[in-house]
Amino acid sequence: MKQLHELITIIIPCKDEKYNIAKCIHSISNQLNIHNTKIIIADSSTTHYSKCILDKLPHKYKNTLNISIIDGGYPSEARLNASKLVTTPFILFLDADMELYDKSVIQDCIILNKDLVTVPINTDKHYNWIFRFFDWNQMMSIKFGIPFAVGAFQLWNTEYYWSLGGYDKDHIFAEDFALTKKSKTMYIHKTNGVYTSPRRFQSKGVFYMIRVFLLSFINRNNDEFFKKHHNYWN
């Protein structure tokens, strides 16, 4: 197997993430065979504090990772612009609040050599049941031929990603589903070592999140639905 830096580029949209992005990058730096792997952070931070933390990362990890920072925007635009810079066979889209405790998860997903790979995600105890609900829905989405891979962890074959058109910058809501539902296949790599904060459930409410999840499915063929923010970014 080639070195990871020859195979994959990691793209992270970021806005005012403070220490979340620092923890995310630290967890990536501990991945197996990660040396010199390119990470593109598409940032739209507005606070000085967040920008200061972010600006220190390329130097801090200069002997481990190849980190560059570009202008961001809504996640769809950030991911699209960063993906245009990718020259590797695979792309990993990762959210800025993700932490990879499974030190081989990136390598293991690449070895599968699939067009699209995602993973189960864990969070704090009181909210973990929601992600298990999402797990079940992901499996059902595969059976019904409309795969849903959360944008928090999407590993694509780059050529296949572009064959679907890549991210649409006009999709400002559920842009992850708007793209992955076009895919003919999706593989779920089993791991317990991928974590994210429950902050979105805490700020928006559990039932709001489940409601918009179901609305996204109902409106899967309505492109205009994905062009409205539905109070998600408020």
C-alpha positions, 0 to 999 in steps of 0.5 A: 500500500502507498503512503497515505499522503499519496492517496488522500487529501483531508478537507475540513470546513471551519468557522469559529471552531476555537479548540475543536479544530485543534483537537480534530487536527491532533487526532488526525496527527495520530493516525497510522501512516499519516505523515505529510498528508495534505489537510485543507482547512476551508475557514470562514472564522470571524473571531480573532481567538478562533483565527489565532488558534487556526493560524498556529496549526500549520507550524505546530504540525509542520513535521507531521502534516501538510496543512493549508488554510483557504477561504471558506463559506457555508460547508458546501462552498467550503468543501467544493472550493477545497475539493478543486485543489485535490490531486489524490485518488481519495478525499476525506471530508471531515467536520471540524469537531470530529475526533478520530480515536481509532488510529487506523480508521482513515487507512482502513477506509482507504483499503476498502477501495470503495466509491463512498465510505462513512462510519458510525459516529459516537457522542456523549452518553445522553445523545448517543441514541440519536446517532444509533437512530441515524445508523439505522436510517443509513442502512435503510438508505442504502437498501432503498438506493438513496445513500446518506453519509453525514458530512462529518465523515465522508471518504470518496473516491475522487474520480467518482465524487466528481462524476456526481458533480461534487458539492453544490455551493448553492446547497446550504442545508443538508448538503451532505445528503444532497450529494450522497443520495446521488451515489449508487453505493455506500459502505459503512466501515464499522468502528467505535472510535469516531467522536463528535460533540453533541453541541448541535443537539444541545443548541437546536434540540433533538426533535428539531434535528430529527424533524429536519432529517426526515424533511430532508428525506421527504424533499430528496427530489426537491432541489430548492429545499436544500437551498434554504437554511431552515433556521439551521445556521441561526 
